[in-house]
């Protein structure tokens, strides 16, 4: 996880992730997230804003 945040800090760009909850035996739940670096001075990342959305798909 630390490497993920380090990548955001060094690149100073937002990173989008997508997946599902198969690791929790719930593959019908999809996940989409975005991590956005925030910098007051546009140089030093002060904070990373994270948003996640979970959605269920119908099971067959």
BASENU-859558 format. One record per residue (C-alpha): residue in three letters; y, x, z; residue number from 0. Coordinates in steps of 0.001 Angstrom, whole numbers, m for minus. Layout:
N
<pase ALA; <Y; X; Z>; NUM>
...
***
This chain:
60
<pase UNK; <0; 0; 0>; 0>
<pase UNK; <2433; 2823; 799>; 1>
<pase UNK; <1996; 4230; m2717>; 2>
<pase UNK; <3016; 845; m4143>; 3>
<pase UNK; <6298; 882; m2213>; 4>
<pase UNK; <6879; 4541; m3067>; 5>
<pase UNK; <6565; 3676; m6760>; 6>
<pase UNK; <9193; 923; m6389>; 7>
<pase UNK; <11570; 3253; m4540>; 8>
<pase UNK; <11205; 6112; m7026>; 9>
<pase UNK; <11400; 3972; m10184>; 10>
<pase UNK; <14089; 1606; m8804>; 11>
<pase UNK; <12584; m1199; m10894>; 12>
<pase UNK; <10922; m4482; m9999>; 13>
<pase UNK; <7134; m4580; m10130>; 14>
<pase UNK; <5196; m7766; m10924>; 15>
<pase UNK; <1608; m8268; m9770>; 16>
<pase UNK; <m911; m10979; m10631>; 17>
<pase UNK; <m4405; m11693; m9425>; 18>
<pase UNK; <m6594; m14078; m7496>; 19>
<pase UNK; <m8196; m14380; m4084>; 20>
<pase UNK; <m11732; m13506; m5253>; 21>
<pase UNK; <m11952; m10838; m2525>; 22>
<pase UNK; <m11739; m13705; 11>; 23>
<pase UNK; <m14358; m15746; m1859>; 24>
<pase UNK; <m11588; m18037; m3168>; 25>
<pase UNK; <m11253; m17146; m6869>; 26>
<pase UNK; <m9722; m20588; m7556>; 27>
<pase UNK; <m6509; m19436; m5842>; 28>
<pase UNK; <m4253; m17398; m8111>; 29>
<pase UNK; <m1483; m15139; m6847>; 30>
<pase UNK; <1669; m13888; m8558>; 31>
<pase UNK; <4125; m11598; m6835>; 32>
<pase UNK; <7220; m9546; m7472>; 33>
<pase UNK; <8708; m6676; m5483>; 34>
<pase UNK; <12405; m6054; m6125>; 35>
<pase UNK; <14289; m3004; m4831>; 36>
<pase UNK; <17743; m3714; m3429>; 37>
<pase UNK; <20398; m980; m3272>; 38>
<pase UNK; <23979; m1512; m2143>; 39>
<pase UNK; <25166; 1667; m3849>; 40>
<pase UNK; <22755; 1339; m6844>; 41>
<pase UNK; <21266; 4726; m5864>; 42>
<pase UNK; <19460; 4465; m2532>; 43>
<pase UNK; <16935; 1648; m2102>; 44>
<pase UNK; <17885; m77; 1162>; 45>
<pase UNK; <15347; m2880; 1107>; 46>
<pase UNK; <12506; m4293; m967>; 47>
<pase UNK; <12506; m8059; m1458>; 48>
<pase UNK; <9029; m9489; m2002>; 49>
<pase UNK; <8148; m12934; m3315>; 50>
<pase UNK; <4631; m14355; m3614>; 51>
<pase UNK; <3400; m17582; m5149>; 52>
<pase UNK; <m71; m18977; m4549>; 53>
<pase UNK; <m1506; m21709; m6776>; 54>
<pase UNK; <m4852; m23456; m6839>; 55>
<pase UNK; <m6854; m24114; m9971>; 56>
<pase UNK; <m9311; m26975; m10181>; 57>
<pase UNK; <m12871; m25926; m9352>; 58>
<pase UNK; <m15646; m26992; m11671>; 59>
***
